[in-house]
Amino acid sequence: MPLLDHFRPPLSERYPADSLHSNWATRIADNLNQHWLSERFRAAENTHLGATPEIDIATYESPEPQTRRFDINGNGAIAVAPAIWTAPAPLATIAMTYPDTFEVEIRAATGWHTLLAVIELVSEGNKDRLASRQAFAAKSVAYLQRGVSVALIDIVTVRHANLHHEILDMLGAGPDLRMPAEPQQYAASYRPTMRGEKPEADIWSVPFGVGDELPTMPLRLKGDLFVPVEFEATYMEACRKRRLI
């Protein structure tokens, strides 16, 4: 199925692109779990806009008193709760950018804390200003530096920045790896690895445009174990579920 333009009328008036991205992340996770991941691995979507819910909630927390006395067993024995340490006033407060997140995380089933690979769906908000673009690229590079493989896809048509190029710049890659200016949509995949004593990153990239089919990209889990990220099949399923086709 050809890629549709979800960021301009008439589709942008029928269904919000962010909701499509959220649904698409679910379809990608389902596809990997059902067809490609063994019992050793699990994929799950992770989506939020801007600041994380934990940060939002923390803003409204009220500090407890520094000490609290209570009867621990109902027998008159008094215990004192640990004091809450109060931080000194900060030297300064600066603005921060928390990137939109529409991603699928692949983790080890026996140790859910072990993150192996991430699939990023680029949103309009990831590209709307320099700080957003840099935040997205920095997050992706941070994954790679931790040994986590990354695949991404960008179907945004109303912002022309190329986040793959931003990532390459942060990695210190040469200009020969940059894509042509047109088409403006693309997918990329990055595999961090060590060859001998040399840290390296293998890179795949595919440009495409509105009206084209979406590519299948490789995603490394561990060692030389890869799975395919079937962007076309999962995109079609997301569009069907939202009655866009």
Backbone as CSV, one residue per row, in Angstrom:
resi,resn,N_x,N_y,N_z,CA_x,CA_y,CA_z,C_x,C_y,C_z
1,MET,0.842,-1.184,0.000,0.000,0.000,0.000,0.882,1.241,0.000
2,PRO,0.598,2.228,-0.835,1.415,3.444,-0.842,1.263,4.231,0.448
3,LEU,2.371,4.865,0.872,2.330,5.723,2.059,1.396,6.896,1.827
4,LEU,0.521,7.169,2.808,-0.395,8.300,2.759,0.223,9.496,3.472
5,ASP,-0.285,10.687,3.179,0.169,11.901,3.861,-0.793,12.187,5.014
6,HIS,-0.360,11.857,6.228,-1.214,11.989,7.410,-1.122,13.368,8.051
7,PHE,-0.311,14.259,7.486,-0.039,15.546,8.119,-0.649,16.721,7.366
8,ARG,-1.372,16.435,6.291,-2.066,17.478,5.528,-3.486,17.015,5.232
9,PRO,-4.394,17.947,4.970,-5.757,17.556,4.589,-5.714,16.707,3.315
10,PRO,-6.647,15.759,3.160,-7.818,15.552,4.033,-7.571,14.642,5.240
11,LEU,-6.472,13.837,5.220,-6.286,12.873,6.307,-6.057,13.553,7.652
12,SER,-5.330,14.656,7.670,-5.048,15.331,8.938,-6.317,15.838,9.604
13,GLU,-7.390,16.043,8.816,-8.660,16.494,9.379,-9.534,15.330,9.844
14,ARG,-9.203,14.123,9.363,-9.992,12.943,9.722,-9.458,12.236,10.953
15,TYR,-8.116,12.249,11.133,-7.523,11.438,12.195,-6.184,12.028,12.581
16,PRO,-5.919,12.276,13.864,-4.655,12.888,14.270,-3.473,11.950,14.039
17,ALA,-2.391,12.494,13.528,-1.212,11.687,13.213,-0.602,11.062,14.466
18,ASP,-0.641,11.773,15.597,-0.072,11.220,16.824,-0.798,9.947,17.249
19,SER,-2.112,9.913,17.035,-2.874,8.724,17.378,-2.504,7.567,16.456
20,LEU,-2.270,7.866,15.174,-1.816,6.827,14.252,-0.467,6.272,14.708
21,HIS,0.456,7.154,15.102,1.771,6.702,15.553,1.643,5.778,16.765
22,SER,0.773,6.132,17.704,0.578,5.305,18.889,0.051,3.929,18.506
23,ASN,-0.923,3.905,17.609,-1.495,2.638,17.154,-0.467,1.832,16.364
24,TRP,0.325,2.510,15.549,1.349,1.850,14.738,2.386,1.178,15.640
25,ALA,2.793,1.846,16.719,3.743,1.248,17.649,3.196,-0.063,18.216
26,THR,1.897,-0.088,18.518,1.271,-1.314,19.008,1.318,-2.406,17.964
27,ARG,1.039,-2.055,16.699,1.054,-3.067,15.619,2.459,-3.629,15.414
28,ILE,3.482,-2.778,15.529,4.858,-3.251,15.376,5.212,-4.221,16.501
29,ALA,4.844,-3.861,17.731,5.121,-4.747,18.869,4.394,-6.080,18.703
30,ASP,3.131,-6.039,18.291,2.366,-7.269,18.079,3.011,-8.133,16.999
31,ASN,3.422,-7.514,15.896,4.033,-8.259,14.793,5.308,-8.963,15.242
32,LEU,6.147,-8.252,15.996,7.401,-8.856,16.469,7.122,-10.005,17.433
33,ASN,6.208,-9.793,18.379,5.910,-10.838,19.358,5.300,-12.078,18.717
34,GLN,4.451,-11.879,17.713,3.734,-13.002,17.115,4.554,-13.748,16.079
35,HIS,5.454,-13.065,15.389,6.101,-13.685,14.227,7.619,-13.813,14.310
36,TRP,8.291,-12.987,15.093,9.740,-12.933,14.970,10.512,-13.144,16.262
37,LEU,9.938,-12.852,17.403,10.674,-12.974,18.653,10.426,-14.332,19.299
38,SER,11.502,-14.976,19.723,11.375,-16.226,20.457,10.912,-15.932,21.875
39,GLU,10.743,-16.988,22.672,10.295,-16.817,24.054,11.311,-16.072,24.908
40,ARG,12.521,-15.889,24.400,13.554,-15.185,25.169,13.388,-13.675,25.135
41,PHE,12.502,-13.173,24.240,12.391,-11.735,24.040,10.934,-11.296,24.082
42,ARG,10.729,-10.009,24.405,9.396,-9.420,24.394,9.480,-8.005,23.830
43,ALA,8.478,-7.616,23.070,8.378,-6.252,22.553,7.156,-5.581,23.164
44,ALA,7.292,-4.303,23.504,6.171,-3.542,24.071,6.285,-2.099,23.627
45,GLU,5.149,-1.483,23.331,5.144,-0.079,22.927,5.341,0.820,24.132
46,ASN,5.919,1.991,23.880,6.152,2.995,24.918,5.910,4.348,24.272
47,THR,4.822,5.013,24.635,4.481,6.285,23.991,4.136,7.338,25.032
48,HIS,4.608,8.541,24.809,4.160,9.695,25.567,4.554,10.954,24.816
49,LEU,3.854,12.025,25.093,4.116,13.313,24.464,4.804,14.232,25.458
50,GLY,5.956,14.734,25.093,6.664,15.689,25.933,7.162,15.069,27.216
51,ALA,7.027,15.799,28.338,7.545,15.351,29.626,6.895,14.040,30.052
52,THR,7.645,13.206,30.750,7.141,11.912,31.176,6.106,12.082,32.281
53,PRO,5.174,11.103,32.425,4.178,11.198,33.492,4.814,11.298,34.875
54,GLU,5.957,10.600,35.094,6.597,10.655,36.403,7.006,12.084,36.756
55,ILE,7.523,12.810,35.785,7.931,14.186,36.029,6.713,15.062,36.305
56,ASP,5.633,14.856,35.561,4.431,15.645,35.775,3.869,15.421,37.182
57,ILE,3.817,14.173,37.628,3.269,13.866,38.942,4.152,14.446,40.041
58,ALA,5.469,14.352,39.855,6.389,14.833,40.886,6.182,16.319,41.168
59,THR,5.723,17.065,40.198,5.499,18.495,40.378,4.472,18.762,41.473
60,TYR,3.544,17.840,41.662,2.438,18.078,42.586,2.608,17.360,43.914
61,GLU,3.742,16.674,44.133,3.953,15.980,45.393,4.232,16.985,46.506
62,SER,3.664,16.728,47.673,3.898,17.591,48.836,4.920,16.927,49.742
63,PRO,5.940,17.655,50.200,6.930,17.052,51.086,6.319,16.674,52.420
64,GLU,6.782,15.526,52.963,6.335,15.102,54.282,7.134,15.844,55.348
65,PRO,6.624,15.878,56.571,7.425,16.445,57.663,8.738,15.701,57.786
66,GLN,9.766,16.368,58.322,11.079,15.760,58.398,11.108,14.554,59.323
67,THR,10.326,14.558,60.383,10.250,13.402,61.266,8.802,13.092,61.556
68,ARG,8.545,11.812,61.814,7.159,11.402,62.100,7.209,10.286,63.148
69,ARG,6.499,10.462,64.265,6.489,9.460,65.330,5.211,8.622,65.215
70,PHE,5.370,7.315,65.404,4.188,6.461,65.341,4.397,5.242,66.227
71,ASP,3.253,4.679,66.650,3.244,3.482,67.486,3.331,2.282,66.566
72,ILE,4.484,1.594,66.542,4.747,0.597,65.501,3.924,-0.678,65.671
73,ASN,3.651,-1.080,66.946,2.939,-2.332,67.168,1.651,-2.156,67.980
74,GLY,1.302,-0.915,68.228,0.123,-0.676,69.043,0.338,-0.941,70.519
75,ASN,1.579,-1.078,70.949,1.868,-1.386,72.352,2.587,-0.241,73.059
76,GLY,2.551,0.926,72.443,3.153,2.082,73.066,4.590,2.329,72.676
77,ALA,5.224,1.364,71.945,6.606,1.570,71.504,6.615,2.619,70.391
78,ILE,7.441,3.617,70.497,7.464,4.728,69.559,8.672,4.594,68.633
79,ALA,8.404,4.679,67.316,9.474,4.692,66.321,9.472,6.044,65.630
80,VAL,10.628,6.436,65.145,10.763,7.708,64.444,11.148,7.435,63.004
81,ALA,10.362,7.935,62.067,10.652,7.729,60.646,11.909,8.496,60.258
82,PRO,12.647,8.011,59.253,13.847,8.725,58.810,13.518,10.143,58.367
83,ALA,14.421,11.049,58.627,14.222,12.433,58.212,14.335,12.554,56.704
84,ILE,13.571,13.458,56.115,13.656,13.746,54.680,14.676,14.854,54.485
85,TRP,15.677,14.567,53.677,16.739,15.545,53.438,16.249,16.622,52.486
86,THR,16.527,17.861,52.785,16.123,18.992,51.956,17.319,19.488,51.164
87,ALA,17.165,19.506,49.835,18.256,19.959,48.971,18.412,21.467,49.057
88,PRO,19.624,21.952,48.872,19.804,23.402,48.840,19.167,24.003,47.595
89,ALA,18.937,25.288,47.623,18.359,25.961,46.462,19.292,25.811,45.265
90,PRO,18.747,25.585,44.045,19.599,25.430,42.864,20.306,26.731,42.512
91,LEU,21.442,26.580,41.847,22.168,27.755,41.379,21.440,28.457,40.245
92,ALA,20.715,27.644,39.425,19.987,28.216,38.283,18.942,27.223,37.824
93,THR,17.997,27.701,37.039,16.990,26.860,36.406,16.991,27.162,34.918
94,ILE,17.110,26.120,34.100,17.157,26.307,32.650,16.052,25.502,31.982
95,ALA,15.717,25.876,30.772,14.680,25.171,30.019,15.192,23.811,29.566
96,MET,14.294,22.835,29.512,14.607,21.488,29.033,13.612,21.096,27.955
97,THR,14.034,20.208,27.075,13.151,19.656,26.051,13.067,18.150,26.244
98,TYR,11.859,17.648,26.476,11.632,16.218,26.574,10.979,15.761,25.265
99,PRO,11.654,14.928,24.482,11.125,14.587,23.163,9.865,13.730,23.243
100,ASP,8.956,13.940,22.266,7.845,13.018,22.097,8.406,11.614,21.912
101,THR,7.700,10.623,22.446,8.151,9.243,22.320,7.051,8.375,21.752
102,PHE,7.286,7.830,20.589,6.459,6.778,20.003,7.441,5.670,19.628
103,GLU,7.605,4.697,20.507,8.646,3.711,20.278,8.189,2.332,20.717
104,VAL,8.910,1.332,20.226,8.737,-0.050,20.646,10.044,-0.497,21.269
105,GLU,9.974,-1.047,22.477,11.159,-1.539,23.164,11.188,-3.057,23.106
106,ILE,12.353,-3.626,22.810,12.549,-5.071,22.835,13.492,-5.374,23.982
107,ARG,13.019,-6.211,24.904,13.792,-6.542,26.090,13.883,-8.053,26.266
108,ALA,14.850,-8.480,27.083,14.978,-9.895,27.410,13.820,-10.313,28.308
109,ALA,13.170,-11.429,27.966,11.995,-11.876,28.715,12.345,-12.278,30.130
110,THR,13.559,-12.757,30.373,13.949,-13.211,31.703,14.531,-12.095,32.556
111,GLY,14.709,-10.925,31.980,15.209,-9.778,32.736,14.702,-8.520,32.084
112,TRP,13.456,-8.138,32.415,12.790,-7.069,31.673,13.552,-5.756,31.740
113,HIS,14.461,-5.624,32.703,15.250,-4.410,32.796,16.305,-4.333,31.705
114,THR,16.577,-5.447,31.011,17.628,-5.491,29.995,17.067,-5.048,28.654
115,LEU,17.339,-3.815,28.269,16.863,-3.266,27.002,17.835,-3.653,25.899
116,LEU,17.329,-4.251,24.823,18.169,-4.742,23.736,18.074,-3.877,22.480
117,ALA,16.885,-3.398,22.167,16.694,-2.657,20.921,15.462,-1.773,21.038
118,VAL,15.451,-0.707,20.225,14.353,0.261,20.244,13.985,0.617,18.805
119,ILE,12.693,0.737,18.539,12.184,1.206,17.251,11.500,2.541,17.495
120,GLU,11.956,3.575,16.809,11.436,4.931,17.006,10.571,5.351,15.811
121,LEU,9.375,5.857,16.100,8.512,6.451,15.082,8.609,7.962,15.231
122,VAL,9.207,8.623,14.266,9.433,10.066,14.349,8.097,10.801,14.247
123,SER,7.857,11.722,15.170,6.623,12.505,15.168,6.902,13.918,14.667
124,GLU,5.842,14.648,14.386,5.986,16.048,13.984,6.662,16.864,15.083
125,GLY,6.314,16.546,16.354,6.901,17.261,17.465,8.400,17.038,17.608
126,ASN,8.896,15.884,17.138,10.338,15.628,17.186,11.120,16.529,16.242
127,LYS,10.430,17.171,15.290,11.115,17.934,14.240,10.739,19.408,14.230
128,ASP,9.933,19.866,15.207,9.351,21.198,15.076,10.324,22.339,15.375
129,ARG,11.419,22.063,16.091,12.411,23.112,16.374,13.754,22.451,16.659
130,LEU,14.786,23.263,16.692,16.142,22.738,16.850,16.291,21.933,18.129
131,ALA,15.768,22.440,19.240,15.911,21.734,20.513,15.247,20.362,20.475
132,SER,14.099,20.251,19.810,13.404,18.967,19.692,14.219,17.986,18.859
133,ARG,14.776,18.467,17.762,15.578,17.595,16.899,16.826,17.104,17.627
134,GLN,17.467,18.003,18.349,18.670,17.622,19.074,18.346,16.646,20.206
135,ALA,17.205,16.840,20.863,16.812,15.933,21.941,16.558,14.529,21.406
136,PHE,15.889,14.435,20.261,15.626,13.124,19.663,16.934,12.453,19.265
137,ALA,17.816,13.195,18.605,19.088,12.617,18.170,19.932,12.193,19.363
138,ALA,19.957,13.021,20.401,20.751,12.700,21.586,20.226,11.438,22.264
139,LYS,18.901,11.286,22.326,18.325,10.076,22.914,18.728,8.840,22.112
140,SER,18.678,8.939,20.788,19.037,7.806,19.935,20.506,7.446,20.085
141,VAL,21.368,8.450,20.106,22.803,8.200,20.264,23.096,7.606,21.640
142,ALA,22.389,8.073,22.664,22.578,7.525,24.012,22.239,6.039,24.042
143,TYR,21.171,5.630,23.333,20.861,4.201,23.228,22.048,3.453,22.615
144,LEU,22.559,3.948,21.503,23.661,3.278,20.813,24.892,3.169,21.707
145,GLN,25.171,4.207,22.464,26.334,4.185,23.343,26.177,3.195,24.487
146,ARG,24.944,2.808,24.784,24.678,1.763,25.791,24.653,0.378,25.169
147,GLY,24.881,0.281,23.848,24.850,-1.007,23.178,23.470,-1.431,22.729
148,VAL,22.507,-0.498,22.736,21.124,-0.781,22.325,20.960,-0.420,20.853
149,SER,20.504,-1.368,20.048,20.274,-1.104,18.630,19.044,-0.222,18.447
150,VAL,19.049,0.556,17.368,17.960,1.507,17.107,17.534,1.389,15.644
151,ALA,16.226,1.362,15.413,15.655,1.534,14.081,14.658,2.673,14.161
152,LEU,14.563,3.461,13.109,13.607,4.572,13.115,12.975,4.733,11.747
153,ILE,11.806,5.354,11.743,11.130,5.675,10.491,10.492,7.048,10.628
154,ASP,10.571,7.830,9.561,10.063,9.200,9.546,9.139,9.351,8.350
155,ILE,7.814,9.470,8.631,6.847,9.687,7.552,6.263,11.096,7.610
156,VAL,6.860,11.967,8.425,6.362,13.334,8.581,6.607,14.122,7.299
157,THR,5.580,14.785,6.810,5.687,15.518,5.544,5.716,17.029,5.713
158,VAL,5.444,17.531,6.911,5.333,18.981,7.092,6.563,19.597,7.746
159,ARG,7.528,18.807,8.114,8.803,19.285,8.637,9.913,18.626,7.825
160,HIS,10.869,19.404,7.338,11.833,18.894,6.381,13.167,18.485,6.996
161,ALA,13.334,18.612,8.293,14.592,18.221,8.926,14.767,16.706,8.839
162,ASN,16.006,16.262,8.700,16.318,14.835,8.616,17.018,14.430,9.918
163,LEU,16.317,13.700,10.770,16.871,13.316,12.063,17.949,12.256,11.935
164,HIS,17.920,11.478,10.858,19.012,10.550,10.584,20.319,11.313,10.414
165,HIS,20.274,12.436,9.722,21.469,13.257,9.553,21.927,13.838,10.886
166,GLU,20.971,14.218,11.743,21.332,14.725,13.067,22.080,13.653,13.870
167,ILE,21.613,12.415,13.780,22.269,11.313,14.483,23.659,11.070,13.914
168,LEU,23.778,11.069,12.584,25.093,10.876,11.959,26.075,11.961,12.392
169,ASP,25.606,13.195,12.473,26.479,14.286,12.897,26.979,14.056,14.323
170,MET,26.088,13.607,15.212,26.499,13.350,16.592,27.473,12.184,16.677
171,LEU,27.349,11.230,15.753,28.259,10.084,15.737,29.571,10.402,15.034
172,GLY,29.662,11.579,14.424,30.883,11.963,13.723,31.049,11.298,12.373
173,ALA,29.933,10.901,11.749,30.002,10.249,10.432,30.263,11.274,9.341
174,GLY,30.835,10.822,8.245,31.155,11.698,7.126,29.937,12.040,6.291
175,PRO,30.055,13.035,5.411,28.920,13.487,4.595,28.491,12.470,3.545
176,ASP,29.327,11.473,3.245,28.978,10.496,2.220,27.805,9.607,2.633
177,LEU,27.452,9.580,3.928,26.339,8.762,4.394,25.014,9.508,4.398
178,ARG,25.037,10.773,4.067,23.809,11.559,4.087,22.920,11.198,2.893
179,MET,21.631,11.319,3.076,20.653,11.021,2.031,20.472,12.233,1.127
180,PRO,19.916,12.017,-0.057,19.568,13.158,-0.905,18.451,13.974,-0.277
181,ALA,18.304,15.220,-0.706,17.284,16.109,-0.134,15.875,15.595,-0.398
182,GLU,15.681,14.932,-1.509,14.380,14.363,-1.850,14.556,12.871,-2.149
183,PRO,13.611,12.011,-1.747,12.408,12.324,-0.962,12.760,12.615,0.490
184,GLN,11.795,13.149,1.213,12.041,13.626,2.574,11.714,12.605,3.651
185,GLN,11.122,11.494,3.290,10.821,10.453,4.262,11.901,9.359,4.164
186,TYR,12.100,8.643,5.264,13.219,7.695,5.288,13.062,6.751,6.479
187,ALA,13.807,5.642,6.411,13.971,4.739,7.549,15.461,4.481,7.709
188,ALA,15.880,4.206,8.935,17.288,3.935,9.206,17.391,2.938,10.345
189,SER,18.507,2.234,10.377,18.765,1.275,11.437,20.232,1.355,11.818
190,TYR,20.508,1.182,13.115,21.867,1.338,13.636,22.178,0.164,14.566
191,ARG,23.320,-0.448,14.333,23.757,-1.560,15.177,25.087,-1.202,15.831
192,PRO,25.120,-0.974,17.144,26.391,-0.744,17.822,27.126,-2.063,18.026
193,THR,28.425,-2.061,17.848,29.189,-3.296,17.979,30.634,-2.989,18.330
194,MET,31.346,-4.012,18.785,32.788,-3.930,19.023,33.459,-4.934,18.105
195,ARG,34.394,-4.462,17.297,35.185,-5.345,16.441,36.636,-5.226,16.877
196,GLY,37.099,-6.276,17.570,38.400,-6.182,18.199,38.324,-5.188,19.341
197,GLU,39.158,-4.202,19.314,39.155,-3.143,20.325,38.465,-1.881,19.828
198,LYS,37.809,-1.989,18.665,37.289,-0.806,18.003,35.768,-0.738,18.101
199,PRO,35.206,0.284,18.767,33.749,0.440,18.782,33.255,1.002,17.457
200,GLU,32.222,0.386,16.906,31.691,0.804,15.607,30.167,0.762,15.631
201,ALA,29.572,1.329,14.602,28.122,1.254,14.402,27.851,0.936,12.939
202,ASP,27.128,-0.158,12.698,26.668,-0.480,11.344,25.398,0.309,11.074
203,ILE,25.269,0.843,9.861,24.166,1.743,9.532,23.489,1.296,8.243
204,TRP,22.172,1.255,8.276,21.354,1.037,7.084,20.408,2.229,6.944
205,SER,20.144,2.680,5.731,19.180,3.763,5.531,18.499,3.595,4.176
206,VAL,17.216,3.932,4.145,16.407,3.812,2.927,15.519,5.046,2.808
207,PRO,15.680,5.871,1.772,14.744,6.981,1.553,13.500,6.503,0.805
208,PHE,12.378,7.170,1.038,11.147,6.883,0.307,10.286,8.125,0.374
209,GLY,9.152,8.105,-0.295,8.281,9.264,-0.304,6.822,8.868,-0.227
210,VAL,5.959,9.865,-0.138,4.520,9.612,-0.157,4.170,8.886,-1.447
211,GLY,3.388,7.829,-1.341,3.041,7.008,-2.497,3.882,5.764,-2.625
212,ASP,4.983,5.672,-1.873,5.856,4.500,-1.920,5.459,3.496,-0.844
213,GLU,5.873,2.240,-1.035,5.761,1.251,0.027,6.878,1.472,1.041
214,LEU,6.617,1.103,2.273,7.602,1.291,3.332,8.576,0.114,3.367
215,PRO,9.817,0.366,3.739,10.824,-0.698,3.720,10.743,-1.603,4.951
216,THR,11.367,-2.745,4.853,11.644,-3.606,5.995,13.086,-3.367,6.410
217,MET,13.295,-3.087,7.702,14.626,-2.735,8.186,15.142,-3.792,9.156
218,PRO,16.457,-4.020,9.167,17.037,-4.979,10.117,17.175,-4.364,11.503
219,LEU,16.954,-5.182,12.529,17.125,-4.736,13.910,17.862,-5.821,14.675
220,ARG,19.059,-5.480,15.189,19.852,-6.450,15.940,19.350,-6.556,17.367
221,LEU,19.221,-7.779,17.855,18.855,-8.016,19.249,20.088,-8.279,20.100
222,LYS,20.793,-9.353,19.779,22.020,-9.708,20.496,22.987,-10.339,19.505
223,GLY,24.279,-10.022,19.650,25.281,-10.633,18.788,24.947,-10.417,17.323
224,ASP,24.806,-11.523,16.589,24.429,-11.457,15.181,22.980,-11.865,14.956
225,LEU,22.166,-11.807,16.004,20.750,-12.156,15.888,19.953,-10.909,15.519
226,PHE,19.338,-10.938,14.335,18.533,-9.829,13.826,17.094,-10.278,13.651
227,VAL,16.181,-9.319,13.689,14.786,-9.538,13.295,14.402,-8.437,12.302
228,PRO,13.446,-8.708,11.420,12.991,-7.666,10.491,11.921,-6.791,11.119
229,VAL,12.026,-5.499,10.901,10.968,-4.568,11.309,10.133,-4.306,10.059
230,GLU,8.949,-4.868,10.024,8.105,-4.828,8.823,7.228,-3.581,8.868
231,PHE,7.801,-2.473,8.492,7.075,-1.205,8.572,5.853,-1.196,7.658
232,GLU,5.949,-1.772,6.476,4.820,-1.735,5.543,3.616,-2.499,6.080
233,ALA,3.824,-3.743,6.502,2.713,-4.571,6.977,2.068,-3.974,8.225
234,THR,2.878,-3.457,9.136,2.327,-2.899,10.377,1.648,-1.557,10.133
235,TYR,2.164,-0.776,9.197,1.517,0.487,8.824,0.136,0.217,8.214
236,MET,0.052,-0.767,7.333,-1.233,-1.119,6.734,-2.228,-1.551,7.789
237,GLU,-1.764,-2.348,8.759,-2.661,-2.814,9.823,-3.143,-1.642,10.665
238,ALA,-2.253,-0.701,10.988,-2.655,0.473,11.761,-3.683,1.292,10.993
239,CYS,-3.490,1.472,9.700,-4.446,2.231,8.886,-5.789,1.523,8.814
240,ARG,-5.775,0.189,8.692,-7.035,-0.555,8.662,-7.780,-0.430,9.973
241,LYS,-7.055,-0.540,11.085,-7.696,-0.466,12.396,-8.351,0.896,12.622
242,ARG,-7.809,1.934,11.987,-8.354,3.280,12.146,-9.222,3.705,10.956
243,ARG,-9.578,2.722,10.117,-10.480,2.923,8.979,-10.006,4.055,8.054
244,LEU,-8.686,4.096,7.842,-8.112,5.067,6.903,-7.983,4.483,5.509
245,ILE,-8.128,3.170,5.395,-8.115,2.503,4.079,-9.271,1.522,4.018
